[in-house]
Amino acid sequence: MLITLLAAAALVAAPGDTRPAPAAPPNVNLPLWAPGQVPLAQGDGPLDAPFLTTFLPPEGQRNGAAVIIAPGGANIMLMHGGEGLEVAEQLNEWGITAFVLTYRLSPRYNDEARTLDGLRAMQLVRARAAEWKLDPARIGFAGFSAGSALGRLVAAGAKPGEAGATDPLVRASSRPDFLVLVYSAGRATPGEDLKAFPPTFLTCAAKDTGPANGSAELFVALNKAGATAEVHIYQQGRHGYGAGLRSPEFSPWMPALRHFLVRAGFVPEGRS
């Protein structure tokens, strides 16, 4: 279970201004389904109940964009630190609201259940966008390693909302407006509709050979199909670098992501 944490907020004060910086709202765990309604559930314990954890910038600092973050961990654990918390806090610094997804794990659950978790997470955030002052057309999905593979599954399985559904979440679309696939994005698959793919940012280390080659091939396929895509493959380093904020090899990747989001129109110019 992800421990509830308070995200730190930093605000540059004017000289002589002793007012405290605006505090970020407390983190909250949001179940994706009500108890007893989780599809494909194998039980009713903590590992059977997927949820999102909120990371909200302070009031007045949100720019309307949001990212759902799926940490990696080979589908048997979740790297909530470097691939969840640190990424969310950096996004908050840029005014982007973040939600860390705790999805169901193997061997108890397979990709079918995890895909449902990812799709439901998209619907939950979009359905409640007004509550968090979000633009429902600027909600993306970021995955790391196994979470990156989940991002592909979410993009492939996304559907428009069902206007007549009794569940308000089902009325919302489950399609990500953009994808961030950090190592293990995988190659294009036969029959995949790449032309309709969301704008996609790809990154990995060259020496992480399988994911690097897969990301490069996916970029080429997306580019040929006319989709919006950008790829950053770093010459040194390894798999699992997460946010990489203080890494000599990988510290540029999150600023590069922000640049991608600005150029694609999902994030305004300004705070960096």
C-alpha positions as CSV (number, residue, x, y, z in Angstrom):
1,M,0.0,0.0,0.0
2,L,1.2,3.5,-0.8
3,I,1.8,5.5,2.4
4,T,-0.1,8.7,2.4
5,L,2.4,11.6,2.0
6,L,2.2,15.3,1.8
7,A,3.6,16.8,-1.4
8,A,5.9,19.8,-0.8
9,A,5.1,23.1,-2.5
10,A,7.7,25.7,-3.2
11,L,7.0,29.3,-4.0
12,V,9.5,32.1,-4.5
13,A,8.6,34.9,-2.2
14,A,9.2,38.6,-2.7
15,P,12.0,40.1,-0.6
16,G,10.7,40.7,2.9
17,D,7.6,38.5,2.3
18,T,7.3,36.3,5.4
19,R,4.0,34.7,4.4
20,P,4.2,30.9,4.3
21,A,4.1,29.3,0.8
22,P,0.8,27.8,-0.2
23,A,0.4,24.3,1.1
24,A,-0.4,21.4,-1.3
25,P,-3.7,19.6,-0.4
26,P,-3.2,16.3,1.5
27,N,-2.9,13.2,-0.5
28,V,-6.0,11.0,-0.7
29,N,-6.4,7.4,-1.8
30,L,-9.4,7.1,-4.2
31,P,-10.8,3.5,-4.8
32,L,-11.5,2.9,-8.4
33,W,-14.7,0.9,-7.6
34,A,-16.9,0.7,-4.5
35,P,-16.3,-2.3,-2.3
36,G,-17.8,-5.5,-3.8
37,Q,-17.9,-4.0,-7.3
38,V,-14.3,-4.5,-8.5
39,P,-14.5,-6.6,-11.7
40,L,-12.5,-9.8,-11.9
41,A,-11.8,-9.6,-8.1
42,Q,-10.3,-12.6,-6.6
43,G,-11.0,-11.5,-3.0
44,D,-11.7,-8.4,-0.9
45,G,-8.3,-7.6,0.6
46,P,-6.0,-4.6,0.0
47,L,-4.4,-6.3,-3.0
48,D,-7.8,-6.8,-4.7
49,A,-8.8,-3.1,-4.5
50,P,-7.0,-0.8,-7.0
51,F,-6.9,2.9,-6.2
52,L,-5.4,6.3,-7.2
53,T,-3.5,8.5,-4.8
54,T,-3.9,12.3,-5.4
55,F,-1.0,14.7,-5.8
56,L,-2.5,18.1,-6.2
57,P,-0.6,21.4,-6.7
58,P,-1.6,24.2,-4.3
59,E,-4.7,26.1,-5.3
60,G,-3.9,28.8,-7.8
61,Q,-0.9,26.9,-9.2
62,R,-2.8,24.3,-11.2
63,N,-2.7,24.7,-15.0
64,G,-5.5,22.2,-15.8
65,A,-3.4,19.3,-17.0
66,A,-3.2,16.0,-15.3
67,V,-1.2,12.8,-15.5
68,I,-2.0,9.3,-14.2
69,I,1.2,7.6,-13.2
70,A,1.6,3.8,-13.4
71,P,4.8,2.7,-11.6
72,G,6.7,-0.4,-12.8
73,G,7.8,-3.4,-10.8
74,A,7.5,-6.4,-13.2
75,N,3.7,-6.7,-12.3
76,I,4.7,-8.3,-9.0
77,M,5.4,-5.1,-7.0
78,L,5.2,-1.3,-7.5
79,M,8.1,1.1,-7.4
80,H,6.1,3.9,-5.8
81,G,9.1,6.0,-4.9
82,G,11.2,6.9,-8.0
83,E,8.5,5.9,-10.5
84,G,5.6,7.4,-8.6
85,L,6.1,9.9,-5.8
86,E,9.1,11.7,-7.2
87,V,7.5,12.0,-10.7
88,A,4.2,13.3,-9.2
89,E,6.0,15.9,-7.1
90,Q,8.0,17.2,-10.1
91,L,4.8,17.4,-12.2
92,N,3.2,19.4,-9.3
93,E,6.1,21.8,-9.5
94,W,5.0,22.5,-13.1
95,G,1.4,23.0,-12.1
96,I,0.3,19.6,-13.3
97,T,-2.0,17.5,-11.2
98,A,-0.8,13.9,-10.7
99,F,-2.5,10.6,-9.6
100,V,-0.4,7.6,-8.8
101,L,-2.1,4.3,-9.8
102,T,-1.9,1.3,-7.6
103,Y,-3.0,-1.5,-9.9
104,R,-3.6,-5.2,-9.4
105,L,-0.5,-7.5,-9.5
106,S,0.5,-11.0,-10.6
107,P,0.2,-13.8,-10.0
108,R,-3.2,-13.1,-8.6
109,Y,-4.2,-10.9,-11.5
110,N,-3.3,-10.7,-15.2
111,D,-3.2,-8.0,-17.9
112,E,-7.0,-8.1,-18.3
113,A,-7.6,-6.9,-14.8
114,R,-4.8,-4.4,-15.0
115,T,-6.2,-2.9,-18.2
116,L,-9.5,-2.5,-16.5
117,D,-7.7,-0.6,-13.7
118,G,-6.0,1.7,-16.1
119,L,-9.2,2.5,-18.0
120,R,-11.2,3.1,-14.9
121,A,-8.5,5.4,-13.6
122,M,-8.8,7.5,-16.7
123,Q,-12.6,7.6,-16.4
124,L,-12.4,8.6,-12.7
125,V,-10.1,11.5,-13.2
126,R,-12.0,12.7,-16.3
127,A,-15.4,12.4,-14.6
128,R,-14.2,14.4,-11.6
129,A,-12.2,16.9,-13.6
130,A,-14.2,19.9,-12.5
131,E,-13.6,19.1,-8.8
132,W,-9.8,19.4,-9.3
133,K,-10.0,22.2,-11.8
134,L,-8.8,20.0,-14.7
135,D,-9.3,20.3,-18.4
136,P,-10.9,16.9,-19.4
137,A,-9.1,17.1,-22.7
138,R,-5.6,17.3,-21.1
139,I,-5.4,14.1,-19.1
140,G,-2.5,11.8,-19.9
141,F,-1.2,8.4,-18.8
142,A,2.5,7.9,-17.9
143,G,3.9,4.4,-17.3
144,F,7.2,3.0,-16.2
145,S,8.4,-0.5,-17.3
146,A,5.5,-2.7,-16.6
147,G,3.4,0.4,-16.2
148,S,4.6,1.5,-19.7
149,A,3.2,-1.8,-21.1
150,L,0.0,-1.0,-19.2
151,G,-0.1,2.4,-20.9
152,R,-0.1,0.6,-24.3
153,L,-3.0,-1.6,-23.1
154,V,-5.0,1.4,-21.9
155,A,-4.5,3.2,-25.2
156,A,-5.6,0.1,-27.2
157,G,-8.6,-0.6,-25.0
158,A,-9.9,3.0,-24.6
159,K,-13.5,3.7,-25.5
160,P,-15.7,6.8,-25.6
161,G,-18.0,7.3,-22.6
162,E,-21.5,5.8,-22.6
163,A,-23.9,8.7,-22.3
164,G,-26.7,6.6,-20.9
165,A,-24.7,4.8,-18.3
166,T,-26.0,4.9,-14.7
167,D,-22.4,5.0,-13.4
168,P,-21.1,8.5,-13.9
169,L,-17.6,7.3,-14.4
170,V,-18.7,5.1,-17.3
171,R,-20.1,8.2,-19.0
172,A,-16.5,9.5,-19.3
173,S,-14.1,8.5,-22.0
174,S,-11.2,6.3,-21.0
175,R,-8.8,7.5,-23.7
176,P,-5.6,9.2,-22.6
177,D,-5.0,12.5,-24.3
178,F,-1.3,11.8,-24.3
179,L,1.0,9.0,-23.3
180,V,4.4,9.0,-21.5
181,L,6.1,5.6,-22.0
182,V,9.3,5.2,-19.9
183,Y,11.2,2.1,-20.8
184,S,9.4,-1.1,-22.0
185,A,7.0,0.7,-24.3
186,G,7.2,-2.3,-26.7
187,R,7.0,-2.5,-30.5
188,A,4.0,-1.8,-32.7
189,T,1.7,-4.8,-33.1
190,P,-0.1,-6.0,-36.2
191,G,-3.4,-4.3,-36.8
192,E,-2.7,-1.5,-34.2
193,D,-4.3,1.8,-35.2
194,L,-1.2,4.0,-34.8
195,K,-2.6,6.9,-36.8
196,A,-5.2,7.4,-34.0
197,F,-2.6,7.0,-31.2
198,P,-2.5,9.7,-28.6
199,P,0.6,12.1,-28.8
200,T,3.4,9.9,-27.3
201,F,6.6,10.7,-25.5
202,L,9.1,7.8,-25.3
203,T,12.3,7.5,-23.3
204,C,14.8,4.8,-22.2
205,A,18.5,4.0,-22.0
206,A,20.3,2.6,-25.0
207,K,22.1,-0.1,-23.0
208,D,18.7,-1.3,-21.9
209,T,18.7,-2.9,-25.3
210,G,15.3,-4.6,-25.6
211,P,13.2,-1.6,-24.4
212,A,15.4,0.9,-26.3
213,N,15.1,-1.0,-29.6
214,G,11.3,-1.4,-29.0
215,S,10.9,2.3,-28.2
216,A,12.9,3.3,-31.3
217,E,10.8,0.9,-33.5
218,L,7.5,2.2,-32.0
219,F,8.6,5.8,-32.7
220,V,9.4,5.0,-36.3
221,A,6.0,3.2,-36.7
222,L,4.1,6.1,-35.1
223,N,6.0,8.7,-37.2
224,K,5.2,6.8,-40.4
225,A,1.5,6.6,-39.4
226,G,1.4,10.4,-39.0
227,A,1.0,10.3,-35.2
228,T,2.7,12.8,-32.9
229,A,5.6,11.2,-31.1
230,E,9.0,12.1,-29.6
231,V,11.7,9.7,-28.5
232,H,14.7,10.3,-26.1
233,I,17.2,7.4,-25.9
234,Y,20.2,8.1,-23.6
235,Q,23.6,6.6,-24.4
236,Q,24.4,5.5,-20.8
237,G,22.6,4.1,-17.8
238,R,20.2,1.3,-17.1
239,H,16.7,0.2,-16.7
240,G,14.6,1.6,-13.8
241,Y,15.9,5.2,-13.5
242,G,12.5,6.6,-12.6
243,A,12.4,10.4,-12.3
244,G,16.2,10.6,-12.6
245,L,16.1,14.1,-11.2
246,R,19.7,14.0,-9.9
247,S,21.1,11.4,-12.4
248,P,24.0,12.5,-14.6
249,E,22.6,10.3,-17.3
250,F,18.9,10.9,-17.1
251,S,18.2,14.3,-15.4
252,P,17.2,15.9,-18.8
253,W,14.3,13.6,-19.5
254,M,11.6,15.2,-17.3
255,P,12.4,18.7,-18.6
256,A,12.2,17.2,-22.1
257,L,8.8,15.8,-21.2
258,R,7.6,19.2,-20.1
259,H,8.9,20.7,-23.4
260,F,7.0,18.0,-25.3
261,L,3.8,18.8,-23.4
262,V,4.2,22.5,-24.0
263,R,4.8,22.1,-27.7
264,A,1.8,19.7,-28.0
265,G,-0.5,22.2,-26.3
266,F,-1.2,20.3,-23.1
267,V,0.8,22.6,-20.7
268,P,1.2,26.4,-21.0
269,E,4.5,28.1,-21.3
270,G,5.7,29.6,-18.0
271,R,6.8,27.8,-14.8
272,S,9.7,25.4,-15.3
